[in-house]
Amino acid sequence: MNDAVDQGSRRVLSGLAVATAFSILSPFARSAGVDYPFTLGVASGDPLPDGFVIWTRLAPLFNAADGSGGLKRAVPVRWRVASDAAMTRIVKQGEVLATERFAHSVHVEVAGLAAGRPYWYQFEGLGAQSPVGQARTTPPLQAMASARLGFVSCSHWERGYFSAYRHLAAEQPDLVFFLGDYIYDSSYAVDSGKVFRAHGSGNAVSLSDYRNRYALYKTDPDLQALHAAAPSVATWDDHEVQNDYANRWSQDPKIPVAQFLQQRAAAYQAFYEHMPLRASSVPKGPDMRIYRRLDYGRLARFHVLDGRQYRSEQPCIQANGSHQGHIAANTCSDLRDLGRTMLGWQQEAWLDQGFAQSQAQWNVIAQDLLVAPLLQRDLSNHKVGHWTDGWDGYVANRSRMLASIGRHKVSNPVFWGGDIHSFWTTDLHADANNPDSPVIATEFVGSSVTSDGPPFEAFSKILPLNPHVKFFDSRQRGYVSVELTAQKMLTNFRVITDPRDPNATVSTLKSFVVEPGRAGAIAV
């Protein structure tokens, strides 16, 4: 497939190669008039010490106009989990029914496995076999094992190829975090000069739209390779539904709440159908629980947040009624309103409880945004203010979250984020408005996989206004890889040469170390 694959330990086959192989090897599929059904690959996710979720979706016609994937009936799907890459030592197996209800997606919660080791899995249905994927259970709860981790965000199909995923897969991570904008609901105009490979359709608003958008992305061989190489943990940002949406409010004030909630329900269902999520995340109309905790032995506790579904209405709504993010002056009282929340009150309480109970050496808060305050200039009128669509629009919630870290003396808190299409390293102070207050947490934000970065020169000019920012670069696309041990967190900002080149190479832009008991990153 590509040099990302170590055939000795990780048998990862691209969907295209396997589809070709099984169109030859599977006469039943041909005689039944069904093309190869595993066009979207396989994935695993949300691992525990004794198991994980394994996922696939049967879609012989992945871009069928009605979003069905080309299937109109229930299909039995067999699954197997093995302790070897050749799939000869089967340790668990079973059969499930893939139905039209969830677009013939399959979510199997495998349990009863040994902790802290790799397993391999495969599906079979409609006379064909899927690619083989590798998953991994987390270490025993009291173990202090090391971990290789990665996180990614903001992969716009139209802006280039997903080489970043291929290179992260090559690093053989134990666990990968998708931190939002896994797909883009919106499309560029064909004549905009921005389209390197077209979505082939307009903005997603219906269930069939969202299903087909996910299916298109999942045909990408580099995305398939990453999912097949390691288990993942996914949360969302806004483009899984609509740019800058907040809770039940569309960015467009002309769209009524009831109508937007129907769109949100469709988007959330498609997210569930295409991610390796547990039954606890099955959507109920426009509601879907995706905030959760994951323990990696005693090494790390991952607090995975949902920054979109429960937030208060966007602050500082503009005169034309637009709910889009913008730079608002500090005189806007919404920014500091104590009654406003980014996470919702229930999730805030859940996070506080997770901080209080954690016994991990490291506490990683995996979410979708830049957490640090950022004083910036409006690029159109040069006025100074804060961006409303991020944590700066919900200052009171950020203050409560950082106060919770301080109150519970949380061990080595580190925030991960995406959204802003650029690399950031920041210090988070106990009082975000006082740079002389103690640094209580470290933050790393990853650049986009393909999406355009903010203007480098303009943002570089505002850095003197933000002394807590230790590093910024928006000029390159890529991902973040992390080597985590009890003694240190080594974070590498990895960049690809060109998202328009499907054979782009990779290098390290910058590396940082965080040491236990010492908040703040050290450049290495």
Secondary structure as the mmCIF struct_conf table of DSSP 4:
data_model
#
loop_
_struct_conf.conf_type_id
_struct_conf.id
_struct_conf.beg_label_comp_id
_struct_conf.beg_label_asym_id
_struct_conf.beg_label_seq_id
_struct_conf.end_label_comp_id
_struct_conf.end_label_asym_id
_struct_conf.end_label_seq_id
TURN_TY1_P TURN_TY1_P1 ASP A 3 ALA A 4
TURN_TY1_P TURN_TY1_P2 GLN A 7 SER A 9
HELX_RH_AL_P HELX_RH_AL_P1 GLY A 15 LEU A 25
HELX_RH_AL_P HELX_RH_AL_P2 PRO A 27 SER A 31
TURN_TY1_P TURN_TY1_P3 ALA A 32 GLY A 33
BEND BEND1 PRO A 37 PRO A 37
TURN_TY1_P TURN_TY1_P4 THR A 39 LEU A 40
STRN STRN1 VAL A 42 LEU A 48
TURN_TY1_P TURN_TY1_P5 PRO A 49 ASP A 50
STRN STRN2 GLY A 51 ARG A 57
TURN_TY1_P TURN_TY1_P6 PRO A 60 ASN A 63
TURN_TY1_P TURN_TY1_P7 ALA A 65 ASP A 66
BEND BEND2 GLY A 67 SER A 68
TURN_TY1_P TURN_TY1_P8 GLY A 69 GLY A 70
BEND BEND3 ARG A 73 ARG A 73
STRN STRN3 VAL A 75 ALA A 82
BEND BEND4 SER A 83 ASP A 84
TURN_TY1_P TURN_TY1_P9 ALA A 85 ALA A 86
BEND BEND5 MET A 87 MET A 87
BEND BEND6 ARG A 89 ARG A 89
STRN STRN4 ILE A 90 ALA A 98
HELX_RH_3T_P HELX_RH_3T_P1 GLU A 100 PHE A 102
TURN_TY1_P TURN_TY1_P10 ALA A 103 HIS A 104
STRN STRN5 SER A 105 VAL A 110
BEND BEND7 GLY A 112 GLY A 112
HELX_LH_PP_P HELX_LH_PP_P1 LEU A 113 ALA A 114
BEND BEND8 ALA A 115 GLY A 116
STRN STRN6 PRO A 118 GLY A 125
TURN_TY1_P TURN_TY1_P11 LEU A 126 GLY A 127
STRN STRN7 ALA A 128 GLN A 129
HELX_LH_PP_P HELX_LH_PP_P2 SER A 130 VAL A 132
STRN STRN8 GLY A 133 ARG A 136
HELX_LH_PP_P HELX_LH_PP_P3 THR A 137 PRO A 140
TURN_TY1_P TURN_TY1_P12 LEU A 141 GLN A 142
STRN STRN9 ALA A 147 VAL A 152
HELX_RH_3T_P HELX_RH_3T_P2 TRP A 157 ARG A 159
HELX_RH_AL_P HELX_RH_AL_P3 SER A 163 ALA A 170
TURN_TY1_P TURN_TY1_P13 GLU A 171 GLU A 171
BEND BEND9 ASP A 174 ASP A 174
STRN STRN10 LEU A 175 LEU A 179
BEND BEND10 GLY A 180 GLY A 180
BEND BEND11 TYR A 182 ILE A 183
BEND BEND12 ASP A 185 ASP A 185
HELX_RH_3T_P HELX_RH_3T_P3 VAL A 190 SER A 192
BEND BEND13 GLY A 193 GLY A 193
BEND BEND14 PHE A 196 ARG A 197
BEND BEND15 GLY A 200 SER A 201
BEND BEND16 SER A 206 SER A 206
HELX_RH_AL_P HELX_RH_AL_P4 LEU A 207 LYS A 218
TURN_TY1_P TURN_TY1_P14 THR A 219 THR A 219
HELX_RH_AL_P HELX_RH_AL_P5 PRO A 221 ALA A 229
BEND BEND17 ALA A 230 ALA A 230
STRN STRN11 SER A 232 THR A 235
BEND BEND18 ASP A 238 ASP A 238
TURN_TY1_P TURN_TY1_P15 HIS A 239 VAL A 241
TURN_TY1_P TURN_TY1_P16 ASN A 243 ASP A 244
STRN STRN12 ALA A 246 ALA A 246
TURN_TY1_P TURN_TY1_P17 ASN A 247 ARG A 248
STRN STRN13 TRP A 249 TRP A 249
BEND BEND19 GLN A 251 ASP A 252
TURN_TY1_P TURN_TY1_P18 PRO A 253 LYS A 254
BEND BEND20 ILE A 255 ILE A 255
HELX_RH_AL_P HELX_RH_AL_P6 VAL A 257 GLU A 273
TURN_TY1_P TURN_TY1_P19 HIS A 274 HIS A 274
BEND BEND21 MET A 275 MET A 275
HELX_RH_3T_P HELX_RH_3T_P4 ALA A 279 SER A 281
STRN STRN14 LYS A 284 LYS A 284
TURN_TY1_P TURN_TY1_P20 GLY A 285 PRO A 286
STRN STRN15 ASP A 287 ASP A 287
STRN STRN16 ARG A 292 TYR A 296
TURN_TY1_P TURN_TY1_P21 GLY A 297 LEU A 299
STRN STRN17 ALA A 300 VAL A 304
BEND BEND22 GLY A 307 ARG A 308
TURN_TY1_P TURN_TY1_P22 GLN A 309 TYR A 310
HELX_LH_PP_P HELX_LH_PP_P4 ARG A 311 GLN A 314
BEND BEND23 PRO A 315 CYS A 316
TURN_TY1_P TURN_TY1_P23 ALA A 319 ASN A 320
BEND BEND24 GLN A 324 GLN A 324
STRN STRN18 ILE A 327 ALA A 328
TURN_TY1_P TURN_TY1_P24 ASN A 330 THR A 331
HELX_RH_3T_P HELX_RH_3T_P5 SER A 333 ARG A 336
TURN_TY1_P TURN_TY1_P25 LEU A 338 GLY A 339
BEND BEND25 MET A 342 LEU A 343
HELX_RH_AL_P HELX_RH_AL_P7 TRP A 345 GLN A 357
BEND BEND26 GLN A 361 GLN A 361
STRN STRN19 TRP A 362 ALA A 366
BEND BEND27 ASP A 368 LEU A 369
BEND BEND28 ALA A 372 ALA A 372
STRN STRN20 GLN A 376 ARG A 377
TURN_TY1_P TURN_TY1_P26 LEU A 379 ASN A 381
STRN STRN21 VAL A 384 TRP A 387
TURN_TY1_P TURN_TY1_P27 THR A 388 ASP A 389
BEND BEND29 GLY A 390 GLY A 390
HELX_RH_3T_P HELX_RH_3T_P6 TRP A 391 GLY A 393
HELX_RH_AL_P HELX_RH_AL_P8 VAL A 395 ARG A 407
TURN_TY1_P TURN_TY1_P28 HIS A 408 LYS A 409
BEND BEND30 SER A 411 ASN A 412
STRN STRN22 PRO A 413 GLY A 417
BEND BEND31 ASP A 419 SER A 422
STRN STRN23 PHE A 423 HIS A 429
BEND BEND32 ALA A 430 ASP A 431
TURN_TY1_P TURN_TY1_P29 ALA A 432 ASN A 433
TURN_TY1_P TURN_TY1_P30 PRO A 435 ASP A 436
BEND BEND33 SER A 437 SER A 437
HELX_LH_PP_P HELX_LH_PP_P5 PRO A 438 PRO A 438
STRN STRN24 VAL A 439 VAL A 445
BEND BEND34 VAL A 449 SER A 451
HELX_LH_PP_P HELX_LH_PP_P6 ASP A 452 PRO A 455
HELX_RH_AL_P HELX_RH_AL_P9 PHE A 456 ILE A 462
HELX_RH_3T_P HELX_RH_3T_P7 LEU A 463 LEU A 465
TURN_TY1_P TURN_TY1_P31 PRO A 467 HIS A 468
STRN STRN25 VAL A 469 ASP A 473
BEND BEND35 ARG A 475 ARG A 475
STRN STRN26 GLY A 478 LEU A 484
BEND BEND36 ALA A 486 GLN A 487
STRN STRN27 MET A 489 ILE A 496
BEND BEND37 THR A 497 THR A 497
TURN_TY1_P TURN_TY1_P32 PRO A 499 ARG A 500
TURN_TY1_P TURN_TY1_P33 PRO A 502 ASN A 503
STRN STRN28 VAL A 506 GLU A 515
TURN_TY1_P TURN_TY1_P34 PRO A 516 GLY A 517
STRN STRN29 ARG A 518 ALA A 523
#
